[in-house]
Amino acid sequence: MPSSTPAGHLIPEMGVIETTQSDNILRWDGEELYVEQDIYHNGQLVHRKYKRRVTRNVAQALAAMLHQH
């Protein structure tokens, strides 16, 4: 189920509004746990399938859930 941040956020240094869309699927490349995102600046695609690393807290919560089973 794709998600996006339609309101986005302003990057003052660049003068652009950044929005993202993701399928929210966690991926593991052997080193990093990440989700892929498409990143838009002022509505124009600038990064396709950008790897955004999952935070340490999220990774630890996932690990704890996996160890319970």
HUDAJO-V436704 format. One record per helix or strand of 2 or more residues. SS is the DSSP state (2 for helix, 1 for strand). FROM is the first residue (numbers start at 0). TO is the last residue. If there is no record, write none. Layout:
BEGIN
ss=SS from=FROM to=TO
ss=SS from=FROM to=TO
END
This chain:
BEGIN
ss=1 from=2 to=3
ss=1 from=8 to=10
ss=1 from=15 to=21
ss=1 from=26 to=27
ss=1 from=32 to=40
ss=1 from=43 to=52
ss=2 from=55 to=66
END
